[in-house]
Amino acid sequence: QVQLVESGEGLVQAGGSLRLSCAASGRTFSSYVMGWFRQAPGKEREFVACIWWNSGSTYYTDAVKGRFTISRDNAKNTVYLQMNSMKPEDTAVYYCAAQTTYRTAYYAIRPNGYDYWGQGTQVTVSS
């Protein structure tokens, strides 16, 4: 079993920054991909960013490119999401997720491509 614990929730003004963390623990942790998703009220969960654990390669949804940065610390089994130049439309509950069973890259941006999820952390951007 793998546990994912997010932290860093907060309220920021538009244009501000916030950093989310996701610490993985449990059985000897090993994942192929770590992802961040978000879900706004009344909307479906959507992909934000992902990072391939071994290579460090990253991928972002267009809405956050140039503003958000995903990174990982292998020694700490932690993945981060640095969010800059934030906008009110970034307001959502943010979830981190771990893909521990190999899947093709097609699944890296899809919720059903992940095996474990964190509890979610609220991010609110005021205008």
N, C-alpha and C positions, 0 to 999 in steps of 0.2 A: 504494500500500500504506500502511496505517496501523498504527502500533505503539502499543500501550497498555501502560504499565508501572505496576503498582500498587506502593505502598509503605505502610508503617505497621503491618505485622503485629506481633502481640504477644500476651502473656498478661496478662490483667487479672483482678482479683477481681470477683465479682458486685457490682453497684452502681457499678463504675468506668466510665471513659471511654476511648475510643480514637478516633483519627482516621485514616482511610484516604485516600490520595491516588491519583489515576490521571492520569498525564501522557500526553497524546496527541502523537504526532509522525509524521513521514512526509510524504507528499504534502500539499499545502496542505490542512490539516485543516479539514473542514467536516462537521458532523454535525447531524442533526435532533434526536436524542435520545441522551442518555447514561444508562446504567443500571448499577445494582449488583445482582448476584445472589449467592446463596450456596449452598453445597452441603455438607451434613453427611455423615459416613460412612454409607453404606447408603441414602442418600436422594437424591431427584432434585434437580436444580438448581432453586432457587426465586427468584422475584422479591423484591427488597427495596425498591428505590426507583428513580425515574428523574427526569430533569430535561430539559425541552425547551430546547435550547441557546439559541435566539434570545429566547424569551419569559421564560425562567427559571421557568416553571410546573413544579410538582413533583407527584409522586404516590408514595404509600407503601403497602406492604402493611400490613394492620391490625396485625400482630404488632409492628411497630416504630413506629407512629404515636405521636408525642409523645416518643419517645426518640431517634430518629435524624433527622438533618438532612442532606439532599443539597444541595450548592451547587456553583457553578462559577466559574472565573476565566477569562474569555474570552481575556484577553491572554496567559495562560500555557497555554492549551489544557489546563486541568487541572480535574478534577472531584473533589470531596471527599465523604466520608461521615463525618460526626461522629456517633459512637455514644455515648450517655449511658445511665445507669441500666442497664447491661448485665446480661444474665441468662445462666446456663449454656446455655440453649437457643439463644443467639446463636452458640455455638461452631460454626465452619464455615470452609471456604475461601471467601473472598470474591473475586468476579470483577467487574471493570468491563467494560462493553461499549459499543460505539458503533454507532448506527444511521446509516449514511451514505446509504442509499437511502430515499426517502420511503415510508412506510407509514402506514396509518391508526393511530389511537391504540390500537386493539385489540391491536396487536403490541408496544406499549411495555412490556407486562408479561410478554411471552413470549420465551423464549430464541431462538426462530427468527425473532424480529423484529429481530435485531441482526446486523451484518455483521462486526464485529471484536471480539475478546476479548483481555483481558489474561491473564497467566499464572496469576493467582490468588495470594492472600496469606492465610496462616493466621491466624485469630483464635480464641483460646481464652479462655473465661471460666470461672474456677474458682469453686466454691460455697463 
